[in-house]
Protein backbone atom coordinates (compact mmCIF):
# COMPACT_ATOMS: atom_id res chain seq x y z
CA UNK A 1 0.00 0.00 0.00
CA UNK A 2 1.77 3.13 -1.22
CA UNK A 3 0.90 6.59 -0.07
CA UNK A 4 0.36 9.19 -2.74
CA UNK A 5 3.78 10.77 -3.34
CA UNK A 6 4.31 14.00 -5.26
CA UNK A 7 5.66 12.01 -8.17
CA UNK A 8 2.65 9.66 -8.22
CA UNK A 9 0.27 12.61 -7.85
CA UNK A 10 1.92 14.37 -10.79
CA UNK A 11 1.65 11.22 -12.88
CA UNK A 12 -2.04 10.80 -11.99
CA UNK A 13 -2.69 14.42 -12.85
CA UNK A 14 -0.90 14.24 -16.19
CA UNK A 15 -2.52 10.92 -17.12
CA UNK A 16 -6.07 11.64 -16.00
CA UNK A 17 -6.75 15.38 -16.12
CA UNK A 18 -7.87 15.41 -19.79
CA UNK A 19 -9.86 12.16 -19.71
CA UNK A 20 -11.59 13.21 -16.49
CA UNK A 21 -12.38 16.62 -17.98
CA UNK A 22 -13.99 14.97 -21.01
CA UNK A 23 -15.91 12.67 -18.65
CA UNK A 24 -17.13 15.65 -16.59
CA UNK A 25 -18.06 17.51 -19.77
CA UNK A 26 -20.57 14.76 -20.56
CA UNK A 27 -22.44 15.72 -17.38
CA UNK A 28 -22.11 19.50 -17.10
CA UNK A 29 -21.88 20.49 -20.78
CA UNK A 30 -19.49 23.35 -19.98
CA UNK A 31 -15.76 23.06 -20.56
CA UNK A 32 -14.73 25.58 -17.90
CA UNK A 33 -16.97 24.01 -15.28
CA UNK A 34 -15.73 20.52 -16.13
CA UNK A 35 -12.11 21.66 -15.77
CA UNK A 36 -12.94 23.32 -12.44
CA UNK A 37 -14.56 20.14 -11.18
CA UNK A 38 -11.57 18.01 -12.14
CA UNK A 39 -9.19 20.52 -10.57
CA UNK A 40 -11.27 20.40 -7.38
CA UNK A 41 -11.02 16.60 -7.39
CA UNK A 42 -7.25 16.75 -7.72
CA UNK A 43 -7.05 19.39 -4.99
CA UNK A 44 -9.14 17.14 -2.73
CA UNK A 45 -6.93 14.21 -3.60
CA UNK A 46 -3.78 16.20 -2.84
CA UNK A 47 -5.19 17.34 0.50
CA UNK A 48 -5.99 13.69 1.37
CA UNK A 49 -2.72 12.31 -0.01
CA UNK A 50 -1.62 10.96 3.37
CA UNK A 51 -4.60 8.59 3.56
CA UNK A 52 -5.02 7.87 -0.15
CA UNK A 53 -3.84 4.38 -1.05
CA UNK A 54 -2.71 4.27 -4.66
CA UNK A 55 -3.25 0.54 -5.21
CA UNK A 56 -6.60 0.45 -3.44
CA UNK A 57 -8.32 3.32 -5.16
CA UNK A 58 -6.77 4.06 -8.56
CA UNK A 59 -8.56 5.53 -11.57
CA UNK A 60 -12.02 4.14 -10.80
CA UNK A 61 -12.00 6.23 -7.65
CA UNK A 62 -11.10 9.35 -9.64
CA UNK A 63 -14.00 8.80 -12.04
CA UNK A 64 -16.38 8.25 -9.12
CA UNK A 65 -15.20 11.47 -7.47
CA UNK A 66 -15.67 13.43 -10.70
CA UNK A 67 -19.11 11.92 -11.28
CA UNK A 68 -20.18 12.79 -7.74
CA UNK A 69 -18.90 16.37 -8.08
CA UNK A 70 -20.69 16.77 -11.43
CA UNK A 71 -23.97 15.52 -10.01
CA UNK A 72 -23.53 17.77 -6.99
CA UNK A 73 -22.85 20.75 -9.28
CA UNK A 74 -25.95 20.00 -11.37
CA UNK A 75 -28.13 19.65 -8.28
CA UNK A 76 -26.91 22.97 -6.88
CA UNK A 77 -27.46 24.61 -10.26
CA UNK A 78 -31.03 23.25 -10.36
CA UNK A 79 -31.67 24.61 -6.87
CA UNK A 80 -30.29 28.05 -7.80
CA UNK A 81 -32.54 28.17 -10.86
CA UNK A 82 -35.60 27.06 -8.90
CA UNK A 83 -34.98 29.56 -6.11
CA UNK A 84 -34.03 32.48 -8.35
CA UNK A 85 -35.68 32.05 -11.77
CA UNK A 86 -35.83 35.80 -12.45
CA UNK A 87 -32.18 36.35 -11.67
CA UNK A 88 -31.11 33.29 -13.64
CA UNK A 89 -33.20 34.40 -16.61
CA UNK A 90 -31.81 37.93 -16.49
CA UNK A 91 -28.25 36.66 -16.36
CA UNK A 92 -28.77 34.36 -19.33
CA UNK A 93 -30.82 36.61 -21.56
CA UNK A 94 -29.63 38.85 -24.31
CA UNK A 95 -32.47 41.29 -24.91
CA UNK A 96 -32.76 42.86 -28.33
CA UNK A 97 -35.16 45.54 -27.13
CA UNK A 98 -33.26 48.58 -25.76
CA UNK A 99 -35.95 49.15 -23.13
CA UNK A 100 -35.59 45.56 -21.95
CA UNK A 101 -31.82 46.05 -21.77
CA UNK A 102 -32.25 49.18 -19.64
CA UNK A 103 -34.63 47.31 -17.32
CA UNK A 104 -32.16 44.44 -17.04
CA UNK A 105 -29.31 46.81 -16.17
CA UNK A 106 -31.51 48.61 -13.65
CA UNK A 107 -32.58 45.31 -12.08
CA UNK A 108 -28.99 44.08 -11.76
CA UNK A 109 -27.95 47.42 -10.26
CA UNK A 110 -30.79 47.31 -7.70
CA UNK A 111 -29.99 43.68 -6.92
CA UNK A 112 -26.35 44.52 -6.22
CA UNK A 113 -27.38 47.52 -4.11
CA UNK A 114 -29.75 45.33 -2.11
CA UNK A 115 -26.95 42.80 -1.56
CA UNK A 116 -24.69 45.61 -0.32
CA UNK A 117 -27.28 46.50 2.33
CA UNK A 118 -27.11 43.05 3.89
CA UNK A 119 -24.78 42.57 6.84
CA UNK A 120 -21.45 41.06 5.77
CA UNK A 121 -22.23 37.68 7.38
CA UNK A 122 -25.77 37.59 5.94
CA UNK A 123 -24.48 38.46 2.48
CA UNK A 124 -21.73 35.85 2.66
CA UNK A 125 -24.19 33.14 3.70
CA UNK A 126 -26.67 34.17 1.00
CA UNK A 127 -24.03 34.21 -1.74
CA UNK A 128 -22.66 30.84 -0.67
CA UNK A 129 -26.17 29.43 -0.83
CA UNK A 130 -27.51 31.04 -3.97
CA UNK A 131 -24.45 31.85 -6.04
CA UNK A 132 -22.20 28.94 -5.13
CA UNK A 133 -25.05 26.47 -4.63
CA UNK A 134 -23.80 25.20 -1.28
CA UNK A 135 -26.17 23.43 1.07
CA UNK A 136 -27.04 24.95 4.43
CA UNK A 137 -25.03 22.21 6.15
CA UNK A 138 -21.96 22.94 3.99
CA UNK A 139 -22.21 26.65 4.78
CA UNK A 140 -22.68 25.98 8.49
CA UNK A 141 -19.64 23.71 8.57
CA UNK A 142 -17.47 26.07 6.57
CA UNK A 143 -18.38 29.18 8.59
CA UNK A 144 -18.66 27.35 11.90
CA UNK A 145 -22.29 28.40 12.38
CA UNK A 146 -25.35 26.39 13.32
CA UNK A 147 -27.54 25.23 10.47
CA UNK A 148 -30.40 27.25 12.00
CA UNK A 149 -28.29 30.44 11.92
CA UNK A 150 -27.54 29.83 8.24
CA UNK A 151 -31.27 29.36 7.56
CA UNK A 152 -32.05 32.59 9.42
CA UNK A 153 -29.48 34.55 7.40
CA UNK A 154 -30.87 33.20 4.12
CA UNK A 155 -34.44 33.91 5.16
CA UNK A 156 -33.56 37.48 6.16
CA UNK A 157 -31.64 38.06 2.90
CA UNK A 158 -34.57 36.79 0.81
CA UNK A 159 -37.00 38.99 2.74
CA UNK A 160 -34.84 42.09 2.18
CA UNK A 161 -34.21 41.28 -1.49
CA UNK A 162 -37.91 40.65 -2.17
CA UNK A 163 -38.78 43.98 -0.57
CA UNK A 164 -36.11 45.92 -2.49
CA UNK A 165 -36.82 44.15 -5.80
CA UNK A 166 -40.60 43.75 -5.62
CA UNK A 167 -41.03 46.01 -8.65
CA UNK A 168 -39.16 43.45 -10.77
CA UNK A 169 -40.58 40.23 -9.36
C-alpha positions in Angstrom: 0.0 0.0 0.0 1.8 3.1 -1.2 0.9 6.6 -0.1 0.4 9.2 -2.7 3.8 10.8 -3.3 4.3 14.0 -5.3 5.7 12.0 -8.2 2.6 9.7 -8.2 0.3 12.6 -7.8 1.9 14.4 -10.8 1.6 11.2 -12.9 -2.0 10.8 -12.0 -2.7 14.4 -12.9 -0.9 14.2 -16.2 -2.5 10.9 -17.1 -6.1 11.6 -16.0 -6.7 15.4 -16.1 -7.9 15.4 -19.8 -9.9 12.2 -19.7 -11.6 13.2 -16.5 -12.4 16.6 -18.0 -14.0 15.0 -21.0 -15.9 12.7 -18.7 -17.1 15.7 -16.6 -18.1 17.5 -19.8 -20.6 14.8 -20.6 -22.4 15.7 -17.4 -22.1 19.5 -17.1 -21.9 20.5 -20.8 -19.5 23.3 -20.0 -15.8 23.1 -20.6 -14.7 25.6 -17.9 -17.0 24.0 -15.3 -15.7 20.5 -16.1 -12.1 21.7 -15.8 -12.9 23.3 -12.4 -14.6 20.1 -11.2 -11.6 18.0 -12.1 -9.2 20.5 -10.6 -11.3 20.4 -7.4 -11.0 16.6 -7.4 -7.2 16.7 -7.7 -7.0 19.4 -5.0 -9.1 17.1 -2.7 -6.9 14.2 -3.6 -3.8 16.2 -2.8 -5.2 17.3 0.5 -6.0 13.7 1.4 -2.7 12.3 0.0 -1.6 11.0 3.4 -4.6 8.6 3.6 -5.0 7.9 -0.1 -3.8 4.4 -1.0 -2.7 4.3 -4.7 -3.3 0.5 -5.2 -6.6 0.4 -3.4 -8.3 3.3 -5.2 -6.8 4.1 -8.6 -8.6 5.5 -11.6 -12.0 4.1 -10.8 -12.0 6.2 -7.6 -11.1 9.4 -9.6 -14.0 8.8 -12.0 -16.4 8.3 -9.1 -15.2 11.5 -7.5 -15.7 13.4 -10.7 -19.1 11.9 -11.3 -20.2 12.8 -7.7 -18.9 16.4 -8.1 -20.7 16.8 -11.4 -24.0 15.5 -10.0 -23.5 17.8 -7.0 -22.9 20.8 -9.3 -26.0 20.0 -11.4 -28.1 19.7 -8.3 -26.9 23.0 -6.9 -27.5 24.6 -10.3 -31.0 23.3 -10.4 -31.7 24.6 -6.9 -30.3 28.0 -7.8 -32.5 28.2 -10.9 -35.6 27.1 -8.9 -35.0 29.6 -6.1 -34.0 32.5 -8.3 -35.7 32.1 -11.8 -35.8 35.8 -12.4 -32.2 36.3 -11.7 -31.1 33.3 -13.6 -33.2 34.4 -16.6 -31.8 37.9 -16.5 -28.2 36.7 -16.4 -28.8 34.4 -19.3 -30.8 36.6 -21.6 -29.6 38.9 -24.3 -32.5 41.3 -24.9 -32.8 42.9 -28.3 -35.2 45.5 -27.1 -33.3 48.6 -25.8 -36.0 49.2 -23.1 -35.6 45.6 -22.0 -31.8 46.1 -21.8 -32.3 49.2 -19.6 -34.6 47.3 -17.3 -32.2 44.4 -17.0 -29.3 46.8 -16.2 -31.5 48.6 -13.7 -32.6 45.3 -12.1 -29.0 44.1 -11.8 -28.0 47.4 -10.3 -30.8 47.3 -7.7 -30.0 43.7 -6.9 -26.3 44.5 -6.2 -27.4 47.5 -4.1 -29.7 45.3 -2.1 -26.9 42.8 -1.6 -24.7 45.6 -0.3 -27.3 46.5 2.3 -27.1 43.1 3.9 -24.8 42.6 6.8 -21.5 41.1 5.8 -22.2 37.7 7.4 -25.8 37.6 5.9 -24.5 38.5 2.5 -21.7 35.9 2.7 -24.2 33.1 3.7 -26.7 34.2 1.0 -24.0 34.2 -1.7 -22.7 30.8 -0.7 -26.2 29.4 -0.8 -27.5 31.0 -4.0 -24.4 31.8 -6.0 -22.2 28.9 -5.1 -25.0 26.5 -4.6 -23.8 25.2 -1.3 -26.2 23.4 1.1 -27.0 24.9 4.4 -25.0 22.2 6.1 -22.0 22.9 4.0 -22.2 26.6 4.8 -22.7 26.0 8.5 -19.6 23.7 8.6 -17.5 26.1 6.6 -18.4 29.2 8.6 -18.7 27.4 11.9 -22.3 28.4 12.4 -25.3 26.4 13.3 -27.5 25.2 10.5 -30.4 27.3 12.0 -28.3 30.4 11.9 -27.5 29.8 8.2 -31.3 29.4 7.6 -32.0 32.6 9.4 -29.5 34.5 7.4 -30.9 33.2 4.1 -34.4 33.9 5.2 -33.6 37.5 6.2 -31.6 38.1 2.9 -34.6 36.8 0.8 -37.0 39.0 2.7 -34.8 42.1 2.2 -34.2 41.3 -1.5 -37.9 40.7 -2.2 -38.8 44.0 -0.6 -36.1 45.9 -2.5 -36.8 44.1 -5.8 -40.6 43.7 -5.6 -41.0 46.0 -8.7 -39.2 43.4 -10.8 -40.6 40.2 -9.4 
